[in-house]
Amino acid sequence: MNPTELAKNSGLSLPLVSVYIPTKNRQALLANAIDSIFQQTYPNIEILVVDDGSTDNTFEFLTQLSSKHNNIFIFKNNVSKGACISRNIAIKKANGEFVTGLDDDDVFLPNRIASLVSAYDDNYAFVCSSMYWDYGKKKRIIDAKEGQITLAQQLSYNEATSQVLVKKERVLSIGGFDEQFVACQDYDLWTRLMIKYGTAFRIATPTYIVNDTGSSQRMIANTNSVKGYLQYFDKHQHLMSDANLKNQKFMRIRRCREVLSMKELIKQIGSGHFYSKLRYFLSSNFRLIQQLHQKHYK
């Protein structure tokens, strides 16, 4: 029986889940994100939105929304301070036992929070799920394998995806998001949680949609994205095995949208994720494959 059914059938009180959203100048997308939280089957949720110095009508929109809903709390940075600081502000203000994040251009599927709360176990550092990557014409499920995520796996690739469900006290115990990071701050935080609290767990059911359509700007191949990976590598390199180092090199090549050479592909054999590497080798070396991918998905 899932948590929502338990609440309906037995009147048990369910733990409060706090959803934090940093936002800046994306009112229309933000409205969709918040609406996806309203559609959750899980009944005990609060929403904390930090307006990071928006110059559009975002704050006015949030003010009107919070006047109609007693579970929405809004905060405003008069000057933009960045996503990490904004997330930390929300997490510190959260009242929930659990916290989870939502980017302002993405959406939750209705079963997300109920599924994650149901799967939660204190023996795991946190729980997460697979997700849909929405390219526009097509959606693709990523990270769909259910099971434990070890630190060794996490040091090769962000197996925990972009959002997790975790106890608030655990996030605060390790200092929250590293405010020096310009990107990959989620990857870093999940890794630090695993260093302190052990293995994590991922459910196979996709419960989150990443927006990679024309209405959003993902961080692939931009300067901050590359710098964020280098920050992550510098911070955690001392924990990495040879396989981790190879995978991190591939991740940087892909993040920079560089060509993956045959020589490098051969070096990568045996370090895992080979299907992804082969697929990227083909798309980075053959323009026709790139064009077909764009035509099919975008």
C-alpha positions, 0 to 999 in steps of 0.5 A, spaced: 500 500 500 502 506 498 503 512 502 497 516 500 492 509 500 495 509 508 493 516 509 486 515 506 485 508 509 488 509 516 489 516 518 496 515 519 500 522 519 505 522 513 511 526 514 512 533 511 516 533 504 518 540 503 520 542 495 525 547 494 525 551 487 530 556 485 527 561 480 529 567 475 525 570 470 521 564 467 514 565 470 511 561 465 515 555 466 515 556 473 507 556 473 508 549 470 513 546 475 509 548 481 502 546 478 506 539 477 507 539 485 499 541 486 498 534 482 501 530 487 498 524 490 502 525 496 498 529 501 503 532 505 507 537 501 510 544 502 513 548 497 519 553 498 520 558 492 526 563 492 526 568 487 533 569 485 533 577 483 527 576 477 526 582 473 520 580 470 513 578 474 515 572 477 515 575 484 508 578 483 506 571 480 508 568 486 505 573 491 498 572 488 499 564 488 501 564 496 495 568 498 491 562 495 495 556 498 497 556 505 503 551 503 507 555 499 512 560 502 516 565 497 523 568 498 526 573 494 533 575 493 533 582 491 540 581 487 541 574 484 545 570 488 545 564 484 542 557 484 546 554 490 545 559 495 537 560 493 537 552 494 540 553 501 536 558 503 530 554 502 532 548 505 534 552 511 527 555 512 524 548 510 519 545 515 519 538 512 522 532 515 524 530 507 526 535 502 527 534 495 528 539 489 525 541 482 528 546 477 523 551 475 523 548 468 522 541 469 516 538 472 514 532 477 509 526 475 503 525 479 506 519 483 513 522 484 513 524 492 509 518 494 513 513 490 520 516 493 517 516 500 514 509 499 521 507 497 525 511 503 529 507 508 534 510 513 539 505 511 540 509 504 543 516 504 537 518 500 532 515 494 531 517 487 528 515 481 529 514 473 526 520 469 524 522 462 528 527 458 524 531 454 527 533 447 521 536 444 518 531 439 520 525 443 522 523 451 527 518 453 527 514 459 534 515 463 537 511 469 532 506 469 535 501 472 532 499 479 537 498 485 543 500 490 547 506 488 554 505 491 559 511 491 564 507 486 558 508 481 557 515 483 564 517 482 564 515 475 557 518 473 551 522 477 547 515 478 542 519 482 540 524 477 538 531 478 534 531 484 533 526 490 529 525 496 533 526 503 532 528 510 533 535 511 537 534 517 542 530 513 543 535 508 544 540 513 549 536 516 554 536 510 553 544 509 548 543 504 550 545 496 557 548 495 556 555 494 562 555 490 560 551 485 557 554 478 554 547 476 554 540 478 552 542 485 547 536 485 552 531 483 557 534 488 551 534 494 549 527 492 556 524 492 558 528 499 551 525 502 553 518 500 560 519 503 557 520 510 551 516 509 553 510 505 549 507 499 543 510 495 537 507 492 534 508 485 527 506 483 526 504 476 519 508 475 520 515 472 517 520 476 521 526 473 521 530 466 527 534 464 525 539 460 530 539 454 526 543 449 526 550 446 523 553 452 529 551 456 536 552 456 540 546 459 547 547 461 550 542 456 557 545 453 556 552 456 562 554 460 559 554 467 557 547 465 564 545 464 567 549 470 562 545 474 565 538 472 572 540 473 570 543 480 567 536 482 573 532 479 578 537 483 574 536 489 573 528 489 579 526 485 582 523 491 577 518 492 577 515 484 579 509 482 582 508 475 575 506 472 572 513 475 578 517 472 576 514 465 569 515 466 570 522 468 574 524 462 569 521 458 564 526 461 568 532 460 569 530 453 561 529 452 560 535 456 565 540 452 561 537 445 568 534 443 569 529 438 571 522 442 576 519 438 577 511 436 583 511 440 580 514 446 574 509 446 578 503 446 582 506 452 575 506 455 573 499 454 572 496 461 570 502 465 563 501 464 557 505 460 560 503 454 554 503 450 553 511 452 560 512 449 559 508 443 553 512 441 557 518 443 563 516 439 558 515 433 554 521 434 561 526 435 564 523 429 559 522 424 555 529 422 549 525 419 548 521 425 547 528 429 542 530 424 538 524 424 538 525 432 536 532 432 530 530 427 528 525 431 528 528 438 527 535 437 
